[in-house]
C-alpha cells in the first residue's frame, strides 16, 4: 500500500561494560541489507566526569562515510560543565563540528556547527520519519556563567527545503 509503506530494516546494538565505563555500537541495515549506520561511543569515567569518544575513525551515517578528528571527545564534568573538541565530517565537508571550552573559572562556552547536512540522506534511513529534503547549515552557541542561567542563540539556514516532496522554500533562515 503506497499510503502506508512498511519499512523493513535490521538494527543491532552491541555493548560492553568495563571497569572504567561502557561502550555501545549501533548498526542499521536497510531492506537490501546495505549498511546505513555504523557508529559507536565509549563513555569512560575520568576524574571529575565522564569522557565520551566516538568510533570507528570512519563511522557511517545515512550511507555516508565520515571522518572523526583524531582525539575527538566530549567531556561532561561532575559540575555540569562541558568540554569538547569533536568533528564528524565527510570528505566533502558535510557534518558537524562541536567545541566546548570553559573560558575561565566563571564561564562555559559551547559551539556547534552544522555543515551542508543533506536532510534527505538522514531522513531516508529513519523508519517512519517524514521525508524531508534540502540542505541545512547552522551555527549554534550556548554560554553559561557557572551557577547561572544558560543562554543560547543560533542561526539555521535551509536551502531547497521540501516536506514529503512539497517545496517549503529556498534560502530560509531561522534565528534561535
N, CA, C and O of each residue as an XYZ file, in Angstrom:
704
protein
N       0.839     -1.170      0.000
C       0.000      0.000      0.000
C       0.891      1.242      0.000
O       1.654      1.443      0.945
N       0.814      2.061     -1.013
C       1.668      3.235     -1.165
C       1.455      4.254     -0.041
O       2.399      4.942      0.348
N       0.254      4.359      0.476
C      -0.039      5.343      1.511
C       0.370      4.857      2.910
O       0.434      5.653      3.847
N       0.639      3.586      3.049
C       1.031      3.042      4.341
C       2.201      2.067      4.131
O       2.035      0.856      4.276
N       3.379      2.600      3.789
C       4.501      1.711      3.498
C       4.991      0.974      4.744
O       4.943      1.496      5.858
N       5.451     -0.225      4.528
C       6.064     -0.998      5.602
C       7.578     -0.897      5.442
O       8.129     -1.295      4.416
N       8.232     -0.373      6.443
C       9.669     -0.201      6.388
C      10.338     -1.449      6.931
O      10.024     -1.918      8.025
N      11.256     -1.972      6.155
C      11.992     -3.154      6.565
C      13.426     -2.716      6.843
O      14.077     -2.103      5.997
N      13.900     -3.036      8.024
C      15.265     -2.706      8.388
C      15.707     -3.648      9.498
O      14.893     -4.326     10.125
N      16.992     -3.674      9.722
C      17.576     -4.501     10.766
C      18.531     -3.607     11.550
O      19.471     -3.051     10.982
N      18.300     -3.470     12.821
C      19.220     -2.684     13.638
C      19.787     -3.571     14.741
O      19.116     -4.459     15.268
N      21.029     -3.302     15.063
C      21.720     -4.069     16.095
C      22.492     -3.112     16.976
O      23.087     -2.148     16.493
N      22.480     -3.379     18.254
C      23.299     -2.626     19.188
C      24.100     -3.636     19.996
O      23.553     -4.570     20.584
N      25.390     -3.425     20.009
C      26.255     -4.266     20.830
C      26.859     -3.368     21.900
O      27.019     -2.165     21.694
N      27.186     -3.946     23.023
C      27.741     -3.139     24.090
C      28.618     -3.933     25.024
O      28.591     -5.163     25.052
N      29.397     -3.193     25.789
C      30.270     -3.800     26.785
C      30.318     -2.908     28.008
O      30.327     -1.682     27.901
N      30.348     -3.524     29.148
C      30.614     -2.814     30.387
C      32.053     -3.099     30.774
O      32.506     -4.243     30.739
N      32.764     -2.048     31.142
C      34.163     -2.189     31.525
C      34.352     -1.607     32.917
O      33.449     -0.960     33.446
N      35.488     -1.826     33.500
C      35.717     -1.326     34.855
C      35.698      0.192     34.919
O      35.379      0.758     35.964
N      36.036      0.870     33.811
C      36.081      2.331     33.828
C      34.997      2.981     32.960
O      35.077      4.174     32.667
N      33.984      2.207     32.546
C      32.922      2.801     31.734
C      32.170      1.776     30.907
O      32.029      0.617     31.298
N      31.689      2.225     29.754
C      30.891      1.360     28.889
C      31.091      1.778     27.427
O      31.535      2.888     27.133
N      30.748      0.853     26.525
C      30.836      1.123     25.096
C      29.609      0.536     24.423
O      29.145     -0.542     24.796
N      29.080      1.249     23.423
C      27.944      0.746     22.653
C      28.175      1.077     21.180
O      28.677      2.147     20.838
N      27.798      0.134     20.321
C      27.944      0.332     18.877
C      26.629     -0.020     18.210
O      26.011     -1.040     18.516
N      26.207      0.852     17.280
C      24.936      0.650     16.597
C      25.179      0.427     15.113
O      25.975      1.115     14.474
N      24.456     -0.569     14.585
C      24.451     -0.851     13.150
C      23.011     -0.782     12.678
O      22.105     -1.232     13.378
N      22.792     -0.222     11.495
C      21.468     -0.201     10.898
C      21.610     -0.626      9.440
O      22.386     -0.041      8.685
N      20.855     -1.646      9.058
C      20.853     -2.158      7.691
C      19.482     -1.923      7.089
O      18.469     -2.057      7.775
N      19.441     -1.572      5.809
C      18.157     -1.344      5.147
C      17.576     -2.657      4.629
O      18.109     -3.732      4.903
N      16.479     -2.560      3.880
C      15.780     -3.746      3.370
C      16.655     -4.573      2.431
O      16.430     -5.774      2.275
N      17.648     -3.947      1.805
C      18.561     -4.669      0.902
C      19.810     -5.146      1.633
O      20.772     -5.592      1.007
N      19.790     -5.049      2.965
C      20.899     -5.445      3.830
C      22.155     -4.607      3.580
O      23.276     -5.082      3.760
N      21.949     -3.362      3.164
C      23.052     -2.430      2.973
C      23.241     -1.644      4.261
O      22.279     -1.154      4.852
N      24.486     -1.532      4.684
C      24.791     -0.825      5.928
C      24.504      0.665      5.762
O      25.048      1.307      4.865
N      23.656      1.210      6.621
C      23.300      2.628      6.580
C      23.922      3.394      7.745
O      24.232      4.577      7.610
N      24.109      2.725      8.899
C      24.665      3.380     10.084
C      25.629      2.427     10.775
O      25.325      1.252     10.979
N      26.791      2.951     11.130
C      27.777      2.231     11.938
C      28.467      3.281     12.796
O      29.346      4.002     12.325
N      28.061      3.360     14.055
C      28.603      4.370     14.951
C      28.669      3.803     16.360
O      27.757      3.110     16.813
N      29.761      4.108     17.040
C      29.940      3.638     18.413
C      30.367      4.803     19.291
O      30.976      5.764     18.822
N      30.040      4.700     20.560
C      30.523      5.667     21.535
C      31.042      4.915     22.761
O      30.534      3.858     23.137
N      32.046      5.488     23.349
C      32.589      4.934     24.580
C      32.486      6.010     25.652
O      32.908      7.149     25.448
N      31.931      5.643     26.778
C      31.835      6.537     27.931
C      32.818      6.022     28.970
O      32.684      4.905     29.470
N      33.801      6.842     29.289
C      34.833      6.434     30.235
C      34.800      7.348     31.451
O      34.810      8.572     31.323
N      34.762      6.746     32.620
C      34.798      7.520     33.857
C      36.200      8.068     34.056
O      37.180      7.323     34.044
N      36.281      9.369     34.237
C      37.555     10.032     34.495
C      37.381     10.866     35.759
O      36.273     11.020     36.272
N      38.474     11.388     36.239
C      38.386     12.218     37.438
C      37.461     13.403     37.157
O      37.680     14.154     36.206
N      36.458     13.564     37.962
C      35.503     14.676     37.884
C      34.588     14.660     36.667
O      34.106     15.716     36.258
N      34.328     13.469     36.063
C      33.387     13.480     34.952
C      33.353     12.203     34.135
O      33.882     11.166     34.533
N      32.706     12.312     32.968
C      32.596     11.207     32.024
C      33.070     11.721     30.668
O      32.611     12.759     30.192
N      33.988     10.988     30.057
C      34.554     11.365     28.751
C      33.965     10.451     27.682
O      34.050      9.227     27.778
N      33.364     11.066     26.657
C      32.775     10.330     25.541
C      33.689     10.445     24.326
O      34.114     11.538     23.950
N      33.977      9.312     23.728
C      34.686      9.288     22.454
C      33.843      8.490     21.474
O      32.982      7.710     21.878
N      34.091      8.685     20.195
C      33.267      8.065     19.167
C      34.143      7.235     18.254
O      35.310      7.556     18.029
N      33.567      6.160     17.729
C      34.315      5.187     16.937
C      33.410      4.640     15.841
O      32.198      4.838     15.927
N      33.907      3.984     14.848
C      35.304      3.875     14.427
C      35.806      5.216     13.902
O      35.061      6.196     13.919
N      37.032      5.282     13.445
C      37.578      6.553     12.965
C      36.856      7.040     11.713
O      36.889      8.228     11.396
N      36.197      6.114     10.999
C      35.382      6.487      9.842
C      33.997      5.855      9.981
O      33.692      4.860      9.324
N      33.160      6.444     10.843
C      31.821      5.898     11.030
C      30.943      6.155      9.806
O      31.283      6.958      8.937
N      29.816      5.463      9.756
C      28.872      5.648      8.665
C      27.547      6.135      9.245
O      27.034      5.583     10.218
N      27.012      7.175      8.624
C      25.695      7.704      8.963
C      24.975      7.983      7.653
O      25.514      8.660      6.776
N      23.767      7.468      7.518
C      22.957      7.704      6.320
C      23.730      7.340      5.047
O      23.733      8.093      4.073
N      24.373      6.193      5.073
C      25.134      5.646      3.946
C      26.387      6.448      3.609
O      27.063      6.136      2.628
N      26.708      7.451      4.379
C      27.868      8.306      4.118
C      28.988      7.959      5.089
O      28.743      7.743      6.276
N      30.209      7.905      4.588
C      31.365      7.696      5.448
C      31.848      9.051      5.947
O      32.038      9.983      5.166
N      32.041      9.146      7.247
C      32.508     10.369      7.888
C      33.896     10.145      8.455
O      34.329      9.008      8.641
N      34.583     11.232      8.725
C      35.881     11.180      9.379
C      35.762     11.857     10.732
O      35.300     12.994     10.831
N      36.182     11.153     11.769
C      36.246     11.732     13.109
C      37.630     12.322     13.310
O      38.629     11.733     12.897
N      37.691     13.490     13.945
C      39.001     14.050     14.223
C      39.725     13.170     15.243
O      39.120     12.732     16.221
N      40.999     12.914     15.025
C      41.755     12.106     15.994
C      41.751     12.782     17.364
O      41.989     13.984     17.478
N      41.484     12.008     18.374
C      41.459     12.539     19.730
C      40.187     13.298     20.072
O      40.097     13.896     21.144
N      39.197     13.284     19.177
C      37.957     13.996     19.428
C      37.234     13.440     20.652
O      37.252     12.235     20.905
N      36.604     14.326     21.400
C      35.944     13.902     22.644
C      34.906     14.922     23.075
O      34.886     16.057     22.600
N      34.053     14.495     23.977
C      33.159     15.371     24.728
C      33.286     14.934     26.184
O      33.112     13.757     26.498
N      33.585     15.866     27.058
C      33.782     15.577     28.480
C      32.732     16.338     29.280
O      32.674     17.567     29.247
N      31.906     15.585     29.996
C      30.883     16.182     30.863
C      31.409     16.090     32.294
O      31.574     15.004     32.849
N      31.665     17.258     32.870
C      32.211     17.314     34.231
C      31.097     17.106     35.256
O      29.921     17.331     34.968
N      31.479     16.682     36.433
C      30.518     16.462     37.520
C      29.711     17.719     37.846
O      28.567     17.619     38.289
N      30.289     18.889     37.635
C      29.581     20.139     37.944
C      28.651     20.572     36.809
O      28.030     21.632     36.885
N      28.555     19.743     35.743
C      27.658     20.050     34.625
C      28.321     20.797     33.490
O      27.716     20.948     32.429
N      29.522     21.262     33.673
C      30.207     21.954     32.582
C      30.644     20.938     31.531
O      30.835     19.757     31.823
N      30.795     21.421     30.317
C      31.115     20.560     29.182
C      32.375     21.076     28.512
O      32.581     22.278     28.347
N      33.203     20.127     28.137
C      34.420     20.433     27.404
C      34.423     19.503     26.202
O      33.990     18.357     26.318
N      34.897     19.961     25.058
C      34.904     19.055     23.925
C      35.561     19.623     22.699
O      35.699     20.835     22.534
N      35.961     18.708     21.843
C      36.533     19.034     20.540
C      36.256     17.830     19.656
O      36.972     16.829     19.710
N      35.214     17.933     18.844
C      34.840     16.801     18.013
C      34.359     17.301     16.660
O      33.562     18.235     16.573
N      34.853     16.669     15.618
C      34.315     16.948     14.289
C      33.980     15.617     13.636
O      34.698     14.628     13.787
N      32.889     15.619     12.919
C      32.383     14.446     12.208
C      32.015     14.956     10.823
O      30.914     15.465     10.614
N      32.945     14.817      9.869
C      32.788     15.425      8.548
C      33.082     14.425      7.435
O      33.957     13.569      7.565
N      32.332     14.547      6.333
C      32.653     13.768      5.133
C      33.813     14.452      4.415
O      34.213     15.557      4.780
N      34.341     13.796      3.407
C      35.405     14.407      2.613
C      34.922     15.679      1.918
O      35.723     16.556      1.596
N      33.611     15.778      1.687
C      33.036     16.963      1.049
C      32.713     18.071      2.056
O      32.262     19.145      1.658
N      32.936     17.827      3.352
C      32.704     18.843      4.366
C      31.327     18.812      5.008
O      30.987     19.717      5.770
N      30.518     17.781      4.716
C      29.203     17.662      5.340
C      29.370     17.058      6.731
O      30.146     16.121      6.914
N      28.641     17.595      7.712
C      28.675     17.010      9.049
C      28.538     18.042     10.135
O      27.837     19.043      9.979
N      29.219     17.790     11.248
C      29.123     18.705     12.379
C      30.466     18.868     13.063
O      31.338     18.001     13.010
N      30.593     20.026     13.712
C      31.789     20.346     14.493
C      31.297     20.875     15.835
O      30.465     21.781     15.883
N      31.813     20.306     16.924
C      31.430     20.715     18.276
C      32.672     21.106     19.049
O      33.661     20.373     19.081
N      32.609     22.263     19.668
C      33.693     22.706     20.540
C      33.076     23.294     21.800
O      32.114     24.059     21.731
N      33.621     22.940     22.927
C      33.156     23.479     24.207
C      34.359     23.651     25.110
O      35.123     22.714     25.344
N      34.513     24.856     25.610
C      35.634     25.148     26.486
C      35.177     26.047     27.611
O      34.543     27.076     27.376
N      35.494     25.665     28.818
C      35.289     26.647     29.879
C      36.257     27.807     29.601
O      37.470     27.603     29.561
N      35.723     29.019     29.410
C      36.589     30.157     29.092
C      37.488     30.510     30.265
O      38.632     30.927     30.083
N      36.972     30.343     31.439
C      37.726     30.571     32.664
C      36.924     29.926     33.788
O      36.023     29.131     33.520
N      37.225     30.243     35.005
C      36.500     29.653     36.130
C      35.085     30.194     36.262
O      34.319     29.707     37.093
N      34.720     31.191     35.458
C      33.436     31.840     35.607
C      32.440     31.554     34.481
O      31.241     31.764     34.669
N      32.907     31.073     33.293
C      32.035     30.991     32.128
C      32.256     29.701     31.341
O      33.381     29.221     31.206
N      31.160     29.154     30.829
C      31.164     27.969     29.972
C      30.693     28.407     28.586
O      29.691     29.112     28.470
N      31.412     27.993     27.523
C      31.049     28.358     26.161
C      31.004     27.101     25.302
O      31.921     26.282     25.349
N      29.925     26.945     24.506
C      29.781     25.787     23.614
C      29.405     26.280     22.221
O      28.687     27.269     22.071
N      29.898     25.582     21.212
C      29.658     25.984     19.830
C      29.440     24.729     18.979
O      30.259     23.810     18.992
N      28.330     24.703     18.243
C      28.011     23.585     17.352
C      27.762     24.139     15.961
O      26.919     25.016     15.774
N      28.502     23.620     14.983
C      28.297     23.977     13.586
C      27.723     22.777     12.854
O      28.227     21.661     12.983
N      26.673     23.009     12.089
C      26.099     22.005     11.201
C      26.484     22.433      9.794
O      26.205     23.560      9.384
N      27.123     21.538      9.058
C      27.664     21.908      7.753
C      27.081     21.037      6.642
O      27.253     19.818      6.627
N      26.401     21.683      5.732
C      25.926     21.051      4.494
C      25.161     19.750      4.726
O      25.306     18.809      3.946
N      24.360     19.678      5.769
C      23.639     18.444      6.064
C      22.561     18.207      5.010
O      21.666     19.035      4.837
N      22.644     17.100      4.319
C      21.653     16.713      3.310
C      20.531     15.995      4.037
O      20.649     14.813      4.358
N      19.449     16.704      4.295
C      18.365     16.170      5.120
C      17.730     14.924      4.512
O      17.277     14.046      5.246
N      17.691     14.834      3.208
C      17.098     13.660      2.556
C      17.879     12.396      2.890
O      17.283     11.336      3.086
N      19.189     12.493      2.956
C      20.005     11.319      3.290
C      19.729     10.847      4.709
O      19.679      9.645      4.969
N      19.550     11.792      5.625
C      19.298     11.405      7.010
C      17.894     10.844      7.196
O      17.718      9.817      7.852
N      16.893     11.510      6.626
C      15.521     11.032      6.837
C      15.251      9.740      6.076
O      14.322      9.010      6.422
N      16.041      9.443      5.049
C      15.813      8.209      4.285
C      16.154      6.957      5.082
O      15.644      5.880      4.772
N      16.991      7.068      6.086
C      17.367      5.881      6.862
C      16.584      5.754      8.161
O      16.732      4.761      8.874
N      15.764      6.727      8.476
C      14.996      6.678      9.712
C      13.575      6.218      9.411
O      12.789      6.971      8.835
N      13.241      4.995      9.795
C      11.895      4.485      9.531
C      10.827      5.363     10.174
O      10.993      5.855     11.291
N       9.740      5.547      9.454
C       8.567      6.268      9.932
C       8.783      7.769     10.130
O       7.936      8.441     10.718
N       9.894      8.292      9.650
C      10.133      9.732      9.699
C       9.721     10.309      8.351
O      10.062      9.744      7.312
N       8.999     11.416      8.351
C       8.605     12.018      7.068
C       9.835     12.330      6.218
O      10.908     12.621      6.745
N       9.668     12.267      4.922
C      10.774     12.550      4.009
C      10.946     14.061      3.904
O      10.076     14.779      3.411
N      12.081     14.507      4.377
C      12.428     15.921      4.329
C      13.688     16.022      3.490
O      14.623     15.240      3.664
N      13.712     16.981      2.586
C      14.902     17.166      1.766
C      15.338     18.621      1.824
O      14.572     19.506      2.206
N      16.556     18.840      1.443
C      17.158     20.170      1.469
C      18.500     20.108      2.166
O      18.900     19.070      2.694
N      19.181     21.222      2.160
C      20.493     21.321      2.789
C      20.373     22.229      4.009
O      19.777     23.303      3.937
N      20.939     21.792      5.119
C      20.899     22.554      6.370
C      22.310     22.947      6.772
O      23.210     22.109      6.830
N      22.488     24.220      7.047
C      23.703     24.748      7.653
C      23.267     25.455      8.927
O      22.205     26.076      8.966
N      24.077     25.362      9.956
C      23.696     26.009     11.200
C      24.885     26.383     12.042
O      25.963     25.798     11.939
N      24.662     27.370     12.874
C      25.679     27.836     13.804
C      24.967     28.102     15.125
O      24.176     29.039     15.231
N      25.247     27.286     16.122
C      24.568     27.375     17.413
C      25.601     27.617     18.509
O      26.656     26.983     18.541
N      25.279     28.540     19.400
C      26.178     28.853     20.510
C      25.391     28.878     21.816
O      24.229     29.282     21.863
N      26.058     28.437     22.860
C      25.465     28.496     24.194
C      26.553     28.906     25.178
O      27.707     28.496     25.052
N      26.177     29.707     26.143
C      27.122     30.076     27.189
C      26.378     30.109     28.518
O      25.164     30.307     28.575
N      27.140     29.910     29.570
C      26.544     29.872     30.894
C      27.588     30.256     31.925
O      28.649     29.637     32.008
N      27.282     31.283     32.712
C      28.152     31.548     33.858
C      27.992     30.387     34.847
O      26.886     29.872     35.015
N      29.053     29.980     35.486
C      28.939     28.879     36.439
C      27.928     29.234     37.508
O      28.038     30.263     38.174
N      26.936     28.361     37.663
C      25.877     28.579     38.621
C      24.784     29.496     38.103
O      23.831     29.788     38.825
N      24.905     29.956     36.863
C      23.941     30.906     36.311
C      23.059     30.289     35.236
O      23.044     29.074     35.036
N      22.339     31.142     34.563
C      21.373     30.762     33.535
C      22.073     30.490     32.199
O      22.978     31.226     31.805
N      21.651     29.440     31.514
C      22.164     29.112     30.181
C      21.505     30.026     29.160
O      20.284     30.182     29.161
N      22.296     30.623     28.300
C      21.761     31.397     27.190
C      22.252     30.761     25.892
O      23.393     30.307     25.797
N      21.372     30.738     24.898
C      21.728     30.113     23.624
C      21.187     30.959     22.479
O      20.157     31.620     22.610
N      21.885     30.928     21.374
C      21.408     31.573     20.165
C      21.996     30.843     18.975
O      22.959     30.087     19.104
N      21.422     31.072     17.845
C      21.933     30.420     16.659
C      21.165     30.825     15.427
O      20.185     31.567     15.487
N      21.634     30.319     14.316
C      21.013     30.570     13.039
C      21.048     29.280     12.224
O      22.106     28.676     12.044
N      19.889     28.871     11.739
C      19.776     27.715     10.852
C      19.410     28.229      9.467
O      18.531     29.079      9.328
N      20.080     27.718      8.451
C      19.809     28.115      7.069
C      19.448     26.874      6.259
O      20.204     25.904      6.220
N      18.292     26.918      5.620
C      17.810     25.805      4.800
C      17.819     26.224      3.334
O      17.389     27.324      2.988
N      18.311     25.340      2.487
C      18.255     25.557      1.046
C      17.378     24.470      0.442
O      17.517     23.296      0.783
N      16.479     24.855     -0.450
C      15.612     23.912     -1.167
C      14.878     22.968     -0.213
O      14.851     21.759     -0.440
N      14.298     23.498      0.825
C      13.598     22.686      1.821
C      12.291     22.152      1.248
O      11.500     22.897      0.670
N      12.076     20.844      1.418
C      10.829     20.208      0.977
C      10.397     19.199      2.033
O      11.219     18.550      2.680
N       9.068     19.087      2.187
C       8.469     18.128      3.117
C       7.601     17.188      2.295
O       6.634     17.614      1.663
N       7.951     15.912      2.309
C       7.226     14.908      1.514
C       7.059     15.388      0.068
O       5.973     15.324     -0.508
N       8.161     15.865     -0.494
C       8.256     16.330     -1.881
C       7.476     17.609     -2.166
O       7.372     18.009     -3.326
N       6.933     18.254     -1.155
C       6.250     19.536     -1.327
C       7.229     20.654     -0.965
O       7.683     20.726      0.177
N       7.559     21.523     -1.919
C       8.515     22.603     -1.629
C       8.026     23.495     -0.492
O       6.860     23.886     -0.451
N       8.931     23.809      0.427
C       8.609     24.669      1.559
C       9.299     26.016      1.445
O       8.907     26.970      2.117
N      10.325     26.110      0.600
C      11.020     27.373      0.407
C      12.502     27.160      0.191
O      13.043     26.076      0.412
N      13.139     28.235     -0.250
C      14.565     28.213     -0.514
C      15.200     29.368      0.263
O      14.599     30.430      0.423
N      16.396     29.144      0.731
C      17.125     30.155      1.500
C      16.326     30.655      2.701
O      16.185     31.859      2.917
N      15.812     29.712      3.467
C      15.070     30.030      4.695
C      16.066     30.162      5.844
O      16.932     29.306      6.026
N      15.938     31.223      6.603
C      16.780     31.415      7.775
C      15.914     31.435      9.023
O      14.884     32.107      9.077
N      16.353     30.689     10.022
C      15.634     30.631     11.289
C      16.615     31.041     12.386
O      17.622     30.372     12.618
N      16.308     32.140     13.047
C      17.132     32.593     14.155
C      16.600     31.987     15.448
O      15.393     31.943     15.682
N      17.494     31.537     16.250
C      17.121     30.934     17.532
C      17.576     31.814     18.678
O      17.354     31.477     19.841
